[in-house]
Amino acid sequence: MRRALCIHDTLHALHLDSTCPQNNYGRIFKNACPDAYSYAYDDATSTFTCSSAPGKASGHIISFCG
């Protein structure tokens, strides 16, 4: 189950399983990084998929470095 992170103010964040509306903090992050997932269900501009031919692996390796 995907969990949403709602930023309500600069002091704390509340984890909710339901949709959180975008607020001013979310808009600040979205303006700075348009491809970033800035609020719950921001799928239209921030969710990407890799596809391949039916029955074939995509051959992509995605690495996340921290």
Secondary structure, 3 states (H helix, E strand, C coil): CCCEEEECCCCCEEEECCCCCCCHHHHHHHHHCCCCCCCCCCHHHHCCCCCCCCCCCCCCCCCCCC
